């Protein structure tokens, strides 16, 4: 019988390696920065001022706000009336360009609400081509707007009549002021300024213009009313 003996004994002087346990995880390292932002640069110099560009000129403001009514005669008539007014209303302007067809020059009368007044009239007029001037005042059943031509001439008289205090906020007194009314009769001209006042107990519902002498306005005569405020 034979035996084979294997020995596991290490030879003298040989040291075998021994694997120890895994060590602890080390701390996380700093984050990697690919590009660092540098400091803000200095502010640059102010640019030059740009050139100014002028825009188009706006429209010229109208002297009056809006037309209330306008009448141009195509035939002779004894009076011209306006019966529709915006509300509330404080003042209006009447532009008159008139002549009479069947009477010599005559004053144009005006009434409000068909009232006979009394109307207190102050008139100042001067004749063209002379130094003659006069002023007179009178009370009547109508307001004296201005004198306008008639037979013997084809000229028209003109007047601007401002009618104020239609809202009756000052002692119920309605006032009318005519500026530079002019007329020509037999080659004699005149310029008239007029002031008319009258009491008014209610709002304005009617304004009528007529010939004081009872004549008719001629074809082509025109009266327009404009709303001021």
Secondary structure, DSSP 8 states (H G I E B T S, - for coil): -----------TT--------------------SS---------------------------SSSEEEEEEE-SS-BSEEEE----SS---EEEEEEE-BSSSSSEEEEEEETT----EEEEEEEEETTS--EEEEEEEESSEEEEEE--TT----EEEEEEEE-TT--STTEEEEEEEEEEEEETTEEEEEEEEEEEE-SS----EEEEETTS--B-TT-EEEEEE--
